[in-house]
């Protein structure tokens, strides 16, 4: 009996406890013990301790000791550093999901392209604000959707009247102005846009693939690019809070509006993935996600 207690203590102290292993060990402590077992009959302390361990097992989260490595960067209001801690719409959504799954979150500040590479290699567990595409499904599982994202066109205020209503119009305007529209390198915008960008070399010349999103506004303000495409939530927030966006405006053209998801690395432990999927269903059904979206202005 003393050997069984030591195993449990060691696993809890080293952070290796899981529901399955705790159950396999605890079950022998919780089942009825014959009265002729002299050690237990003489020891009230051992009975109390066994009952405590049984109660502790059922109170423990499934993966309480596991960390979920989640990608963030300065992209308010989705994620941003505030008072030494990461905050924002997607940060709160990720924390709610992880907490429900019994996981703790470790935020990693990574640029977009590097984050995609890390999640392929299993060096990162989760990204937010992701469009679901066949190529990404080869190395990620998707949970969600977490919300809806609208990709809008941002231009200088003096270009709000540009006649743009179709993809062809984008190419025509770029050709006439001899300048490009900024897009995020390796980002996905819409099925029609992404397909044409990959298959039409002439069309692709109209777009500047920027690796660092923070350069979008600067390139438009100084006149290097005509405009850029970005998440509407982000643009509206920046226009209220960032001096860099004061010369910019929203054009009426909307490139896409569709759901975005939590992307989970296929390298993550299968049990943790199942816990996240079940947790999402619970926080969706109990209204937790809706309350967070409402608080950040997204019903």
Buried (B, 14 or more C-beta within 10 A) or exposed (E): BEEEBEEBEEBBEEEEBBBEEBEEBBEEBBEEBEEEEEEBEEBEEBEEEBEEBBEBBEEBBBBBBBEBBBBBBEBBBBBBBEEEEBBBBBBBBBBBBBBBBBBBBEBBEBBBBBBBBBBBEEBBBBBBBBBBEEEBEEBBBBBBBBBBBBBBBBBBEEBBEBEBEEBEEBBBBBEEBEBBBBBBEEBBBBEEBBEBBEEEEEBBEBBBEBEEBEBBBEBBBEEEBBBBBBBBBBBBBBBEEEEBBEEBBBBEBBBBEBBBBBBBBBBBEEBBBEBBBEBBEEBBEEEBBBEBBEEBEBE
